[in-house]
Structures are given as C-alpha cells and as structure tokens.
Amino acid sequence: MADASDNRAKIHFPIELVLLLFVLVAIGYQMYLFVIDGFALSTAVSYYNRFVIVAKVLSGIITAAAIIGILYVAVLAGRLQPRLQPTKETEEILEKEGDQKPAYTEKWVKMRERLESAGDDDAKIIIIEADALMDDALMHLKIPGDTMADRMKYISNPNFKAANNLWDAHKLRNEIAHGTKKKIVYMDAVYAIEQYESALRELELI
C-alpha cells in the first residue's frame, strides 16, 4: 500500500508545481496589467485602450484557470495524504474484536447442542458452564467488578432488558454451587439457557 501511494505522489507532484507557477504567472500578469492600464489612461491613446481590453479578457481567463488549478491542487493534496497504518497491537485488538461474535456464537451453539442431548443428571453441569460463559462474556466487554454479581450489578439498568432474568439464572447457578437447591431438573437448565442466551443476544455477542 505504501509503495502505491509513493508512486502516485511522484506522478502528481510535478503537476502541482506547474499549477503553482501558473498561479504566480497569473498574479504577475495582473500586476503588469495594472501598470499598463495606468499608463493607457495617462496617455489616452486608443490602441492602448484596445490592448488593455484584450489583456483584461485574457487576464480573466487566466485567473479562472488559476482558480480551477488551485482547487485541483487542494483536492489532489487531500488524496495524497498518507493513511495511518495500524500498529501490530492495534491489528491484534481489531482482529479480536472482529472475531468475538463468531467465537461466542460457536461456543453457544455447542452449549445448545449439549442441552438437546442432556437429561436431568446433566442439568447442573450445563447451568454452571453456561453461567461461566456468560461471566467470560462480561469480562470480555471490560465490565468492571471482582465477581460476576458485581459485573451484573454494573450493567443492571432499565436499558438492559435481560438483566432481571439473567439474575434469576445466576441465582439458580449459585443455589447449585452452594447446595441450597436440592433438586435440579432438565427444565431448570432449559430456563437458565434461555436467560443467558437472551442476555448474550442483547449484548450482541451471539
């Protein structure tokens, strides 16, 4: 890319110099006409008057051409401005940002596939893993907080429609982790998955 820009610059810069000289000539010619016009008025000789009229017409043409040249140079200069090249670190960040949605989509598709073939005995594991994926997504979005609960509190606002249902799913996970809920069945996993998926979609990660 850099080589192509350099080649274009080498081709167009002589044109800019010619146009600049053209403008300088036009300005110098205007000054010359000013002197001639003053001399013609002082002598009141008819052929000088004719010469001045013709010269003024030519001057107008030259001035118009010079203005067009200036505009062309301005446009050309804008095109020749070098484009910023991203650093290696920036390229890595952009690459990660571009891949984040496909990555979470793929992970969530696998989670859905596991749910379809699961039973009551698998419900606890699926809920815990889905909750972990949700927390990973929140951390990926740089949402502050030491725990998932802290991060969820940070994003809990009227604009985040999935917040309340996400809390319900996370509480279900905590009941599993702390052993406060004795029986977890397949439909609990289905409910939790639906809430996590709703939140991920609203965050545009899947």
C-alpha positions as CSV (number, residue, x, y, z in Angstrom):
1,M,0.0,0.0,0.0
2,A,2.8,2.4,0.9
3,D,4.6,1.8,-2.4
4,A,1.4,2.6,-4.4
5,S,0.9,5.8,-2.5
6,D,4.6,6.8,-3.1
7,N,4.2,6.2,-6.9
8,R,1.1,8.3,-7.1
9,A,2.8,11.1,-5.2
10,K,5.7,11.0,-7.7
11,I,3.4,11.3,-10.6
12,H,1.3,14.2,-9.3
13,F,3.7,16.4,-7.6
14,P,5.2,17.9,-10.9
15,I,1.6,18.9,-11.8
16,E,1.2,20.8,-8.6
17,L,4.4,22.7,-9.3
18,V,3.2,23.6,-12.7
19,L,-0.1,24.8,-11.3
20,L,1.7,26.8,-8.7
21,L,3.9,28.5,-11.3
22,F,0.7,29.1,-13.3
23,V,-0.8,30.9,-10.4
24,L,2.3,33.0,-9.9
25,V,2.3,34.0,-13.5
26,A,-1.3,35.0,-13.3
27,I,-0.6,37.2,-10.3
28,G,2.4,38.8,-12.1
29,Y,0.3,39.3,-15.2
30,Q,-2.3,41.1,-13.2
31,M,0.3,43.4,-11.8
32,Y,1.6,44.1,-15.3
33,L,-1.9,44.9,-16.5
34,F,-2.3,47.3,-13.6
35,V,0.8,49.2,-14.8
36,I,-0.3,49.1,-18.5
37,D,-3.8,50.3,-17.5
38,G,-2.5,53.3,-15.7
39,F,-0.2,54.2,-18.5
40,A,-3.0,53.9,-21.0
41,L,-5.2,56.2,-19.0
42,S,-2.5,58.7,-18.7
43,T,-1.7,58.8,-22.5
44,A,-5.3,58.3,-23.7
45,V,-4.0,56.6,-26.8
46,S,-6.7,54.4,-28.5
47,Y,-4.6,51.4,-29.3
48,Y,-3.5,51.2,-25.7
49,N,-7.2,51.1,-24.7
50,R,-7.8,48.2,-27.1
51,F,-4.8,46.4,-25.8
52,V,-5.9,46.8,-22.2
53,I,-9.4,45.5,-23.1
54,V,-7.9,42.4,-24.7
55,A,-5.5,42.0,-21.9
56,K,-8.3,42.1,-19.3
57,V,-10.2,39.4,-21.1
58,L,-7.1,37.2,-21.2
59,S,-6.5,38.1,-17.6
60,G,-10.0,36.9,-16.7
61,I,-9.4,33.6,-18.5
62,I,-6.1,33.1,-16.8
63,T,-7.5,34.0,-13.4
64,A,-10.4,31.5,-13.8
65,A,-7.9,28.8,-14.9
66,A,-5.7,29.6,-11.9
67,I,-8.6,29.2,-9.5
68,I,-9.5,25.9,-11.1
69,G,-5.9,24.9,-10.7
70,I,-5.9,25.8,-7.1
71,L,-9.0,23.8,-6.4
72,Y,-7.5,20.8,-8.2
73,V,-4.3,21.1,-6.1
74,A,-6.3,21.2,-2.9
75,V,-8.3,18.1,-3.9
76,L,-5.1,16.3,-5.0
77,A,-3.3,17.2,-1.8
78,G,-6.2,15.6,0.2
79,R,-5.9,12.4,-1.8
80,L,-2.1,12.3,-1.3
81,Q,-2.3,12.5,2.5
82,P,-0.8,9.3,3.8
83,R,-3.2,6.9,5.5
84,L,-2.4,5.8,9.1
85,Q,-1.1,2.3,9.3
86,P,-2.3,0.3,12.3
87,T,0.4,-0.9,14.7
88,K,0.8,-4.6,15.5
89,E,-1.0,-4.1,18.8
90,T,-3.9,-2.3,17.1
91,E,-4.2,-5.0,14.5
92,E,-4.4,-7.7,17.2
93,I,-7.2,-5.7,19.0
94,L,-9.2,-5.3,15.8
95,E,-8.7,-8.9,15.0
96,K,-10.1,-9.9,18.4
97,E,-13.0,-7.5,18.1
98,G,-13.9,-8.9,14.7
99,D,-13.7,-12.5,16.0
100,Q,-15.6,-12.0,19.3
101,K,-19.1,-12.6,17.9
102,P,-18.3,-15.7,15.9
103,A,-16.3,-17.1,18.9
104,Y,-19.2,-16.7,21.3
105,T,-21.7,-17.9,18.7
106,E,-19.7,-21.1,18.2
107,K,-19.5,-21.7,21.9
108,W,-23.2,-21.1,22.4
109,V,-24.1,-23.4,19.6
110,K,-22.2,-26.2,21.3
111,M,-23.9,-25.4,24.6
112,R,-27.3,-25.7,22.9
113,E,-26.3,-29.0,21.3
114,R,-25.4,-30.4,24.7
115,L,-28.7,-29.2,26.1
116,E,-30.6,-31.1,23.4
117,S,-29.0,-34.4,24.3
118,A,-28.9,-33.8,28.1
119,G,-31.1,-35.1,30.9
120,D,-31.8,-34.3,34.5
121,D,-28.4,-35.6,35.5
122,D,-26.7,-33.1,33.2
123,A,-28.7,-30.1,34.2
124,K,-26.4,-28.8,36.9
125,I,-23.3,-29.0,34.8
126,I,-25.0,-27.2,31.8
127,I,-26.2,-24.4,34.1
128,I,-22.8,-23.9,35.7
129,E,-21.0,-23.9,32.3
130,A,-23.5,-21.5,30.8
131,D,-23.0,-19.2,33.7
132,A,-19.3,-19.3,33.3
133,L,-19.6,-18.5,29.6
134,M,-21.8,-15.5,30.5
135,D,-19.3,-14.2,33.0
136,D,-16.5,-14.6,30.5
137,A,-18.5,-12.5,28.1
138,L,-19.0,-9.8,30.7
139,M,-15.2,-9.7,31.4
140,H,-14.5,-9.7,27.7
141,L,-16.6,-6.5,27.5
142,K,-14.4,-4.9,30.2
143,I,-17.3,-4.6,32.6
144,P,-15.8,-3.8,36.0
145,G,-16.3,-5.9,39.1
146,D,-14.5,-8.5,41.2
147,T,-17.2,-11.1,40.8
148,M,-19.9,-11.9,38.2
149,A,-22.5,-10.5,40.7
150,D,-20.6,-7.2,40.7
151,R,-20.4,-7.1,36.9
152,M,-24.1,-7.8,36.7
153,K,-24.9,-5.0,39.1
154,Y,-22.9,-2.7,36.9
155,I,-25.0,-3.4,33.8
156,S,-28.3,-3.7,35.6
157,N,-30.3,-0.7,34.4
158,P,-33.6,-0.1,32.5
159,N,-31.8,-0.2,29.2
160,F,-30.6,-3.7,29.7
161,K,-33.9,-5.7,29.3
162,A,-32.4,-9.1,30.1
163,A,-31.0,-8.0,33.5
164,N,-33.7,-9.4,35.8
165,N,-33.9,-12.8,34.0
166,L,-30.1,-13.0,34.0
167,W,-30.2,-12.6,37.7
168,D,-32.7,-15.4,38.1
169,A,-30.4,-17.7,36.1
170,H,-27.3,-16.7,38.1
171,K,-29.2,-17.3,41.4
172,L,-30.0,-20.8,40.1
173,R,-26.3,-21.4,39.5
174,N,-25.5,-20.1,43.0
175,E,-28.0,-22.5,44.5
176,I,-26.3,-25.3,42.7
177,A,-22.8,-24.2,43.8
178,H,-23.8,-23.7,47.5
179,G,-26.1,-26.8,47.6
180,T,-29.2,-24.9,48.7
181,K,-31.4,-26.3,45.9
182,K,-31.8,-30.0,46.4
183,K,-33.3,-30.9,43.0
184,I,-32.2,-29.6,39.6
185,V,-34.0,-31.0,36.6
186,Y,-33.7,-30.6,32.9
187,M,-36.3,-27.8,32.6
188,D,-34.3,-25.7,35.1
189,A,-31.4,-26.0,32.6
190,V,-33.7,-25.0,29.7
191,Y,-34.9,-22.0,31.6
192,A,-31.4,-20.9,32.5
193,I,-30.1,-21.3,29.0
194,E,-32.9,-19.2,27.6
195,Q,-32.0,-16.3,30.0
196,Y,-28.2,-16.5,29.3
197,E,-28.9,-16.5,25.6
198,S,-31.3,-13.5,25.8
199,A,-28.5,-11.6,27.6
200,L,-25.8,-12.6,25.1
201,R,-28.0,-11.5,22.2
202,E,-28.8,-8.2,23.8
203,L,-25.1,-7.6,24.3
204,E,-24.6,-8.6,20.6
205,L,-22.2,-11.4,21.4
206,I,-24.1,-14.0,19.5
